[in-house]
Amino acid sequence: MASVEQRTPADTNGGSAATIGVENPATGELITTVPMLGADELKRMAAHAREAFPQWEAIGLPGRARIMRRAQKWMLDNADRVLDVVVSETGKTYEDAQLTDLGYTVSALGFWAKEASRYLADERVPSWRNPVLAGKKLVIRYAPLGVVGVIGPWNYPIVNSFGDCIPAMMAGNCVILKPSEVTPLSSLLMAEMMRECGLPEHVFSVATGDGATGAALIGEVDCVMFTGSTRTGKAVMKAAADTLIPCYLELGGKDPMIVCADANLERAANAAAFYSMNNGGQVCISVERCYVEAPVYDEFVRQVADTVRSLRQGVPTAAGTVDVGAVIFPPQLEIVDGHVRDAVEKGAKVLTGGHPGSGPGRYFEPTVLVDVDHSMKCMREETFGPTLPIMRIADAEEGVRLANDSSYGLQASVWTADVERGEQLARRIEAGVVCVNDAQVNYLALNLPMGGWKASGLGARHGAGGIRKYTKVQSLLVTRLGLKRELFMFPYNKRSTMLLAQMLKLLYGRGSRD
Ligand code: NDP
């Protein structure tokens, strides 16, 4: 594995001696250990970040963009090393790491470097809507918050962690990133990258540690961006309430896929296999359940099962060696196995896979389940593994009803040759993003908001909102040439009161209603 330079407060300040072991899920081997930071180290880190903040804000958008563009080039120049580090601590395939952890991030570095100035530019708003304001200058300004805390999960150790730090830093904030204890090395590599690209010290820091480290971070920052489970997301929101800081949550999903009888079946079947199994199914926007109209159900199931049966699983030794990688998080194997066993006990049939894989690493066989229904965990709870339950439905109406029968609302997809009908169905699905004849790739559209409804989250990534959420809005009202006394000022008198009444009637009393 490519080495990662480790520089955290535990090294520099003689902090906690406790460490966390980082292992390769594909082989079970211990890679290295990283410091487990406690509350005192977090306090020091936040104090350093606060000191660094004024200088970072003063550099301005062009200066910050320059550093992000350098980072974009660094990542491409060091692509092999980036992929090696991600693959080693996740056990995912090179292709999964390339498309997302590398591909998304280089694109995001360029996107925010370019678009931040547009999204964060001062906005003039008209003052003529009320004569009292006539001639005044009204401006909306987006000011950085200060220190932003990002808490990330293990499934995409760069995308879902450093990916959120890019817009936060571009907005002028310093950032402290708490990566998952299972996958901290990718974040440490990103810190090394930013140092080499000229980022001033303490603008971006990585706080390695466990859940307690994440909890301590929330008390030190001015905003928290969290990605992970709904359960922990609720704890994060409660903690954010204590210091009354903004809190954004990207939580779990149970994304439904509805396949209509007129869909391009081959494309839909390939997509079902891919979007449920890529990254080992450990994607918040994985296809987690599939509903297929009766006339094409048998053929669709046959095609999906054939594809999934042919998938290669194992240690990703190089590009092109395996299709489905390891289970990254140790307890996840038990969750995935539990969902499959629960389904089988309740009458589901396993067409392929169905068991934990063998070997010193952690695997679950790519699995297709049929004869499933909503009494089963695999149709209601987030599985987060390489499994796909497929259910026969009478028609798309039933599909929409079942899609909405969920506490989650992250993403969904509809597959049909009639794209207008597809869009109509999409608008009736309770999810933050719905694709027609596609899935997941919307995440690469950095100008399209991506966020969950219901128990899937609060706020969104990407688009204007994806960077403005790391700012505080300041409204400015500037009066250049003012009267000595405005009409509505003291002393009140009958004449000016009548005049104002006439003005209100003139302005708002005309025109028909209804
Ligand atoms: P968690 O939500 O528990 O962890 C996510 C991050 O939060 C990690 O960095 C974790 O640290 C940290 N954390 C844990 N407890 C706290 C706390 N009290 N305050 C602040 N931060 C905290 O996810 P898990 O890793 O336990 O996975 C559980 C389930 O979450 C999975 O089975 C899957 O269903 C779902 N999941 C969803 C993801 C998504 O993209 N939406 C991504 C990953 C998982 P540490 O890891 O060090 O404990």
Residues whose N, C-alpha, C, O or C-beta is under 5 A from the ligand:
A	BS01	NDP	I151 G152 P153 W154 N155 K178 P179 S180 E181 V182 G209 D210 G211 G214 A215 T227 G228 S229 T232 A235 E250 L251 G252 C284 E382 F384
